Amino acid sequence: MADAAIAGMPKLVVNSARRFQRIEGFGGAFTEAAATTWQKLPPAEANALLQAYFDVNAGHGYTFNRVHMNSCDFSLGNYAHAEVPGDETLTHFNIDRDRRALLPMIQAAMKVAPGPMKLLVSPWSPPPWMKTNGQMNNGGKLLPQYAKAWAQCYVKFIQAYEAEGVPVWGVSVQNEPDAVQRWDSCVYTAEEEREFVRDHLGPALHAAGLERIKVVIWDHNRDQMVQRADVVYSDPEASKYVWGCGFHWYVEDHFDHVGLLHDAYPDKQLLFTEGCQEGGPHLGSWNTGERYGRSILNDLNRWTVGWIDWNLLLDETGGPNHVGNLCSAPMLADREQNRLMPQSSYDYLGHFSRFIKPGAFRVLCSASSQDLECTAAVNEDGSIAVVVMNRSEREHRFSLRIDGQAGVASLPPRCIATYVLPR
């Protein structure tokens, strides 16, 4: 095509010499809901799900995943690993419940995954006897006299999982600590989270020889991530134990807060730890995929090092969920037909996880048209992946220039594409 024709097109330019954060990986959450749904699939479909998510050639190559410690809303009911009231020495601590479904699914996934799997452990609530409200649901707080015992629960959980051959990468302090939910929840102020990390969780991990375990704070929405992290990071005795800040997407976008937190504390990491389309399964919705694409693009472009989706699998209703808090997942299972139903979010996630590998570095990438949202990364093998999304209602032809090599690309309306330049 003539240079004059190219000159009139929107331009997307990539410079792989200008590098930013190192990417840790992509993945989703092993929940009791996902695992029990997976176990009920016919063997061929159960294997197909693992291949779709974890195989590096036929699937998404997931390497960075999450699991709940104690029950969450996407469990079949409330449970805790330290259920005996007053058992501060945790003599009766056990993970028997997880051996039913969660651990078998995780262990099966590990056999398919392309390499070592990072696993983030997140609690939704301490056991009822450790809380002010005496129950796992409806918020409440950790009773101060049980802070030491609760910190030891993280240690015991990590040790128990690793005894089952499942390495743990890190822990978050508390899922959504600013929300009183009708399901499993526990509230911490920023000061309370800071003090729990500083005085209990951090020292407990180090005393157990688990200083390699990454500690993630906040694990809630972008709206207040800066305020929360600032309180914790401003205390050097707490900050020394903290790897970074986790965040969710369930309020307004606030993408600027992700970049702002990096600018304020560039030595701390940023990790997206949960997101889903709420309010049911949203079967066949293209908007769901676009929400994923927009979030991942904007988060990566603001120094996020990893992106963890919510449930890996749910049934056709968007459950099971023990309080009816149904939502969508990238893979849904039709229980009557015994088949998997991939959703648009599965496709959008793959445009990132299949081509931006762990160890890649985000590189400089910009587009002259606001309709073209983009990010790019250079992998360890030297290949460059450029992800471009067009949420507009019209096709866009544009000039794509990667390190001086130029070509013309076309992106249909409401579409996402990944362009790869081999090394």
C-alpha positions as CSV (number, residue, x, y, z in Angstrom):
1,M,0.0,0.0,0.0
2,A,1.2,3.5,-0.8
3,D,2.8,5.5,2.0
4,A,0.2,8.2,1.4
5,A,-2.6,5.8,2.1
6,I,-1.0,4.5,5.2
7,A,-0.3,8.1,6.3
8,G,-4.0,8.8,6.4
9,M,-4.8,5.9,8.7
10,P,-4.9,5.7,12.4
11,K,-1.5,4.6,13.8
12,L,-0.7,2.1,16.4
13,V,3.0,2.1,17.3
14,V,5.0,-0.3,19.5
15,N,8.6,0.3,20.8
16,S,9.8,-2.9,22.5
17,A,13.0,-1.1,23.7
18,R,10.9,0.9,26.3
19,R,10.0,-1.6,28.9
20,F,7.8,-1.4,32.0
21,Q,6.6,-4.1,34.5
22,R,7.4,-7.8,34.3
23,I,4.2,-9.9,33.9
24,E,3.6,-12.7,36.4
25,G,0.7,-14.4,34.6
26,F,-3.0,-14.8,34.2
27,G,-5.5,-17.2,35.7
28,G,-8.7,-17.8,37.6
29,A,-10.1,-19.0,40.9
30,F,-10.6,-22.5,42.1
31,T,-13.7,-22.3,44.2
32,E,-15.8,-25.1,45.8
33,A,-18.5,-24.2,43.3
34,A,-16.1,-24.6,40.3
35,A,-14.6,-27.8,41.6
36,T,-17.9,-29.6,42.4
37,T,-19.3,-28.5,39.1
38,W,-16.2,-29.8,37.4
39,Q,-16.4,-33.2,39.2
40,K,-19.9,-33.7,37.9
41,L,-18.9,-33.3,34.3
42,P,-18.4,-36.4,32.1
43,P,-14.7,-37.3,32.1
44,A,-14.2,-36.0,28.5
45,E,-15.7,-32.7,29.4
46,A,-13.8,-32.4,32.7
47,N,-10.6,-33.0,30.8
48,A,-11.6,-30.5,28.1
49,L,-12.1,-27.8,30.7
50,L,-8.5,-28.4,32.1
51,Q,-7.1,-28.3,28.6
52,A,-9.0,-25.1,27.7
53,Y,-7.6,-23.3,30.7
54,F,-4.2,-24.7,31.5
55,D,-2.8,-26.3,28.3
56,V,-0.2,-24.0,26.8
57,N,-0.9,-25.0,23.2
58,A,-4.6,-25.9,23.1
59,G,-5.7,-23.5,25.8
60,H,-5.0,-20.4,27.7
61,G,-1.9,-21.6,29.5
62,Y,-3.1,-20.3,32.9
63,T,-0.3,-20.1,35.6
64,F,-1.6,-17.7,38.2
65,N,-4.7,-18.7,40.2
66,R,-6.6,-18.2,43.4
67,V,-8.3,-20.3,46.1
68,H,-10.3,-19.5,49.2
69,M,-9.2,-20.4,52.7
70,N,-12.4,-21.4,54.6
71,S,-15.7,-20.9,52.7
72,C,-16.6,-18.2,50.4
73,D,-20.0,-17.4,48.8
74,F,-19.2,-19.8,46.0
75,S,-19.0,-22.7,48.4
76,L,-21.8,-25.1,49.1
77,G,-22.2,-23.7,52.6
78,N,-20.2,-22.1,55.5
79,Y,-17.2,-24.0,56.8
80,A,-13.9,-23.3,58.5
81,H,-10.7,-25.3,58.8
82,A,-10.5,-24.5,62.5
83,E,-14.1,-25.1,63.5
84,V,-13.6,-26.1,67.2
85,P,-14.4,-23.0,69.3
86,G,-11.5,-21.9,71.6
87,D,-8.9,-24.1,69.8
88,E,-6.3,-21.5,69.8
89,T,-3.5,-24.0,69.3
90,L,-5.3,-25.2,66.2
91,T,-5.1,-28.8,67.3
92,H,-8.1,-29.7,65.2
93,F,-7.2,-27.6,62.1
94,N,-7.7,-29.6,58.9
95,I,-8.4,-29.3,55.2
96,D,-10.6,-32.3,54.9
97,R,-13.3,-30.3,53.2
98,D,-10.9,-29.2,50.4
99,R,-9.9,-32.8,49.7
100,R,-13.5,-33.5,48.4
101,A,-13.3,-31.3,45.4
102,L,-10.9,-28.3,45.5
103,L,-7.6,-30.1,45.8
104,P,-8.5,-32.8,43.2
105,M,-9.3,-30.0,40.7
106,I,-6.1,-28.0,41.5
107,Q,-3.9,-31.1,41.4
108,A,-5.4,-32.1,38.0
109,A,-4.8,-28.6,36.7
110,M,-1.2,-28.7,37.8
111,K,-0.6,-31.8,35.6
112,V,-1.8,-29.8,32.5
113,A,-0.3,-26.4,33.3
114,P,2.8,-25.4,31.3
115,G,5.0,-24.9,34.4
116,P,4.9,-24.0,38.1
117,M,1.5,-22.6,39.1
118,K,1.3,-19.6,41.3
119,L,-1.5,-19.9,43.9
120,L,-2.9,-17.0,45.9
121,V,-4.8,-18.0,49.0
122,S,-7.6,-15.6,50.2
123,P,-9.8,-15.8,53.3
124,W,-13.4,-14.5,53.2
125,S,-13.8,-14.9,57.0
126,P,-12.2,-16.3,60.1
127,P,-14.1,-19.0,61.9
128,P,-17.2,-17.8,63.7
129,W,-15.7,-18.2,67.2
130,M,-12.9,-15.7,66.3
131,K,-15.3,-12.9,65.3
132,T,-17.3,-10.2,67.0
133,N,-20.6,-11.4,65.4
134,G,-20.1,-15.1,66.0
135,Q,-20.8,-16.0,62.4
136,M,-19.0,-16.2,59.1
137,N,-21.5,-14.1,57.2
138,N,-22.6,-10.5,57.5
139,G,-19.3,-8.9,58.2
140,G,-18.2,-8.7,61.8
141,K,-14.6,-8.2,62.9
142,L,-11.7,-10.4,64.0
143,L,-11.6,-10.4,67.8
144,P,-8.2,-9.0,68.9
145,Q,-7.6,-11.9,71.3
146,Y,-7.6,-14.3,68.4
147,A,-5.4,-12.4,66.0
148,K,-2.4,-14.7,66.8
149,A,-4.4,-17.9,66.3
150,W,-5.9,-16.5,63.0
151,A,-2.4,-15.7,61.7
152,Q,-1.4,-19.3,62.5
153,C,-4.4,-20.5,60.3
154,Y,-2.6,-19.0,57.2
155,V,0.5,-20.9,58.2
156,K,-1.3,-24.2,58.8
157,F,-3.2,-23.8,55.5
158,I,-0.1,-23.3,53.5
159,Q,1.7,-26.2,55.2
160,A,-1.3,-28.5,54.6
161,Y,-1.7,-27.6,50.9
162,E,2.0,-28.0,50.3
163,A,1.9,-31.4,52.0
164,E,-0.6,-32.3,49.3
165,G,1.9,-31.2,46.6
166,V,0.2,-27.9,46.0
167,P,2.7,-25.0,46.4
168,V,1.4,-21.7,47.6
169,W,2.7,-18.4,46.1
170,G,1.0,-15.9,48.4
171,V,-1.8,-14.9,50.6
172,S,-4.1,-11.9,50.7
173,V,-5.0,-10.6,54.2
174,Q,-8.8,-10.6,53.6
175,N,-11.1,-10.7,50.7
176,E,-13.0,-7.4,50.4
177,P,-12.3,-6.1,53.9
178,D,-14.4,-3.0,53.5
179,A,-17.7,-4.8,52.8
180,V,-20.3,-6.2,55.1
181,Q,-21.7,-8.9,52.8
182,R,-24.6,-11.3,53.5
183,W,-22.1,-14.1,52.7
184,D,-18.7,-14.9,54.2
185,S,-17.1,-11.6,55.1
186,C,-15.0,-9.8,57.7
187,V,-14.2,-6.1,58.1
188,Y,-10.8,-4.5,58.7
189,T,-10.1,-0.8,58.7
190,A,-6.8,0.2,57.0
191,E,-5.2,0.5,60.5
192,E,-6.5,-2.9,61.5
193,E,-5.2,-4.5,58.4
194,R,-1.8,-2.8,58.9
195,E,-1.6,-3.9,62.5
196,F,-2.6,-7.5,61.7
197,V,0.1,-7.7,59.0
198,R,2.7,-6.0,61.1
199,D,2.1,-7.7,64.5
200,H,0.7,-11.1,63.5
201,L,0.6,-12.4,59.9
202,G,4.1,-11.2,58.8
203,P,5.9,-12.4,61.9
204,A,4.0,-15.8,61.8
205,L,5.0,-16.5,58.2
206,H,8.6,-15.6,58.9
207,A,8.7,-17.7,62.2
208,A,7.4,-20.7,60.2
209,G,10.1,-20.3,57.5
210,L,7.5,-19.0,55.0
211,E,9.1,-15.6,54.3
212,R,8.9,-16.5,50.6
213,I,5.1,-16.2,50.8
214,K,3.9,-13.0,49.2
215,V,1.5,-10.9,51.3
216,V,-1.2,-9.0,49.3
217,I,-3.2,-6.3,51.0
218,W,-6.7,-4.8,50.2
219,D,-8.1,-7.4,47.8
220,H,-11.0,-5.1,47.2
221,N,-12.2,-2.5,44.7
222,R,-10.1,0.1,42.9
223,D,-12.0,3.0,44.4
224,Q,-10.2,2.9,47.8
225,M,-7.0,1.1,46.9
226,V,-4.8,4.2,47.2
227,Q,-6.0,5.2,50.6
228,R,-5.8,1.6,52.0
229,A,-2.3,1.0,50.6
230,D,-1.0,4.4,51.8
231,V,-1.9,3.6,55.4
232,V,-0.2,0.2,55.3
233,Y,2.9,1.2,53.2
234,S,3.5,4.3,55.3
235,D,4.4,2.0,58.3
236,P,7.8,0.5,57.4
237,E,7.3,-2.3,60.0
238,A,4.1,-3.4,58.2
239,S,5.3,-2.5,54.7
240,K,8.4,-4.8,54.9
241,Y,6.1,-7.8,54.9
242,V,3.9,-6.7,52.0
243,W,4.5,-7.6,48.4
244,G,1.7,-5.5,46.9
245,C,-1.9,-4.5,46.6
246,G,-4.7,-6.7,45.1
247,F,-7.8,-5.2,43.7
248,H,-11.3,-6.0,42.2
249,W,-13.6,-4.2,39.7
250,Y,-17.0,-4.1,41.3
251,V,-17.5,-0.3,41.5
252,E,-16.7,2.5,39.0
253,D,-13.6,1.8,36.9
254,H,-11.1,4.1,38.7
255,F,-8.3,2.9,36.5
256,D,-6.4,6.0,37.4
257,H,-6.1,4.8,40.9
258,V,-4.1,1.8,39.8
259,G,-1.5,4.0,38.1
260,L,-1.6,6.5,41.0
261,L,-0.7,3.8,43.5
262,H,2.2,2.7,41.3
263,D,3.5,6.3,41.1
264,A,3.3,6.7,44.8
265,Y,4.9,3.3,45.7
266,P,6.8,2.0,42.6
267,D,8.5,-0.7,44.7
268,K,5.2,-2.4,45.5
269,Q,3.3,-4.6,43.0
270,L,-0.2,-4.4,41.7
271,L,-2.4,-7.5,41.1
272,F,-5.9,-7.8,39.9
273,T,-7.4,-10.6,42.1
274,E,-11.1,-10.9,41.2
275,G,-13.7,-9.8,38.7
276,C,-16.9,-11.3,37.2
277,Q,-20.1,-10.2,35.6
278,E,-22.6,-10.1,38.4
279,G,-26.3,-10.8,38.5
280,G,-26.6,-14.3,36.8
281,P,-24.9,-16.3,34.0
282,H,-25.4,-13.7,31.2
283,L,-25.4,-16.5,28.6
284,G,-24.0,-15.4,25.3
285,S,-23.4,-11.8,26.3
286,W,-20.7,-10.1,24.2
287,N,-20.7,-7.2,26.7
288,T,-19.1,-9.4,29.3
289,G,-16.1,-10.2,27.2
290,E,-15.7,-6.5,26.4
291,R,-15.7,-5.7,30.1
292,Y,-12.9,-8.2,30.6
293,G,-10.9,-6.8,27.7
294,R,-11.2,-3.2,28.8
295,S,-10.2,-4.0,32.3
296,I,-7.2,-6.1,31.4
297,L,-5.9,-3.5,28.9
298,N,-6.3,-0.6,31.3
299,D,-4.9,-2.5,34.3
300,L,-1.8,-3.8,32.4
301,N,-1.2,-0.3,31.1
302,R,-1.1,0.9,34.7
303,W,1.6,-1.4,36.0
304,T,-0.5,-4.4,37.0
305,V,1.7,-7.6,36.9
306,G,-1.0,-10.2,36.9
307,W,-4.7,-10.7,36.3
308,I,-6.8,-13.3,38.1
309,D,-10.4,-14.0,37.1
310,W,-13.1,-15.2,39.5
311,N,-14.7,-18.7,39.2
312,L,-13.1,-20.9,36.5
313,L,-16.4,-22.8,36.1
314,L,-20.0,-22.4,37.2
315,D,-23.2,-24.2,36.2
316,E,-25.8,-22.8,33.8
317,T,-27.5,-20.7,36.5
318,G,-24.3,-19.0,37.6
319,G,-23.9,-21.1,40.7
320,P,-23.8,-22.9,43.0
321,N,-23.6,-20.1,45.6
322,H,-24.8,-20.7,49.1
323,V,-26.5,-17.3,49.4
324,G,-27.7,-17.0,45.8
325,N,-25.1,-14.4,44.7
326,L,-25.1,-15.8,41.1
327,C,-22.7,-14.5,38.4
328,S,-21.1,-15.5,35.1
329,A,-17.9,-17.4,34.4
330,P,-15.8,-17.8,31.3
331,M,-16.9,-21.4,31.2
332,L,-20.4,-22.5,32.2
333,A,-21.6,-26.1,32.4
334,D,-25.0,-27.2,31.1
335,R,-26.0,-29.9,33.6
336,E,-28.8,-31.3,31.5
337,Q,-26.7,-31.6,28.3
338,N,-23.4,-32.4,30.2
339,R,-21.5,-30.0,28.1
340,L,-19.3,-26.9,28.5
341,M,-20.5,-23.5,27.3
342,P,-17.6,-21.1,26.7
343,Q,-18.6,-17.5,27.1
344,S,-17.2,-14.3,25.5
345,S,-15.1,-13.6,28.5
346,Y,-13.2,-16.9,27.9
347,D,-12.3,-15.7,24.4
348,Y,-11.2,-12.2,25.6
349,L,-9.1,-13.6,28.4
350,G,-7.3,-15.8,25.9
351,H,-6.1,-12.9,23.8
352,F,-3.9,-12.0,26.8
353,S,-3.0,-15.2,28.5
354,R,-2.2,-17.2,25.4
355,F,0.3,-14.6,24.0
356,I,1.7,-12.6,26.9
357,K,3.6,-15.2,28.8
358,P,4.9,-15.2,32.4
359,G,8.2,-13.3,32.4
360,A,7.1,-11.0,29.6
361,F,7.6,-7.2,29.9
362,R,5.0,-4.7,29.0
363,V,6.4,-2.3,26.3
364,L,5.5,1.1,24.9
365,C,2.3,0.9,22.9
366,S,0.0,3.7,21.7
367,A,-2.8,4.3,19.2
368,S,-3.8,7.5,17.6
369,S,-7.5,6.6,17.6
370,Q,-9.4,6.4,20.8
371,D,-11.5,3.6,19.4
372,L,-8.4,1.4,19.4
373,E,-7.5,0.3,22.9
374,C,-4.1,-1.5,23.1
375,T,-1.3,-3.0,25.1
376,A,1.9,-4.8,24.1
377,A,4.5,-7.1,25.7
378,V,7.8,-8.7,24.7
379,N,8.2,-12.3,25.8
380,E,11.3,-14.0,27.0
381,D,11.8,-15.6,23.6
382,G,11.8,-12.1,22.0
383,S,8.4,-12.4,20.4
384,I,6.1,-9.3,20.7
385,A,2.4,-9.6,21.3
386,V,0.1,-6.6,20.6
387,V,-3.5,-6.8,21.9
388,V,-5.9,-4.4,20.3
389,M,-9.6,-4.0,21.0
390,N,-12.3,-2.1,19.1
391,R,-15.4,-1.5,21.1
392,S,-16.9,0.9,18.4
393,E,-19.7,0.0,16.0
394,R,-17.5,0.4,12.9
395,E,-14.5,-1.4,11.4
396,H,-11.1,0.2,11.8
397,R,-8.2,-0.1,9.4
398,F,-5.0,1.1,10.9
399,S,-1.2,1.2,10.4
400,L,0.6,-1.1,12.8
401,R,4.2,-0.4,13.4
402,I,6.3,-2.6,15.6
403,D,10.0,-1.6,16.1
404,G,10.0,0.0,12.7
405,Q,8.3,-2.8,10.8
406,A,5.0,-1.6,9.4
407,G,1.8,-3.2,8.1
408,V,-1.9,-2.6,7.8
409,A,-4.4,-4.3,10.0
410,S,-8.2,-4.3,10.1
411,L,-10.3,-4.7,13.1
412,P,-14.1,-5.4,12.8
413,P,-16.6,-3.7,15.0
414,R,-16.7,-4.9,18.7
415,C,-13.7,-7.1,18.2
416,I,-10.4,-8.0,19.9
417,A,-7.3,-9.2,18.1
418,T,-3.8,-10.2,19.1
419,Y,-0.9,-9.6,16.6
420,V,2.4,-11.5,17.2
421,L,5.7,-10.6,15.8
422,P,8.0,-13.6,16.1
423,R,11.6,-13.0,17.3
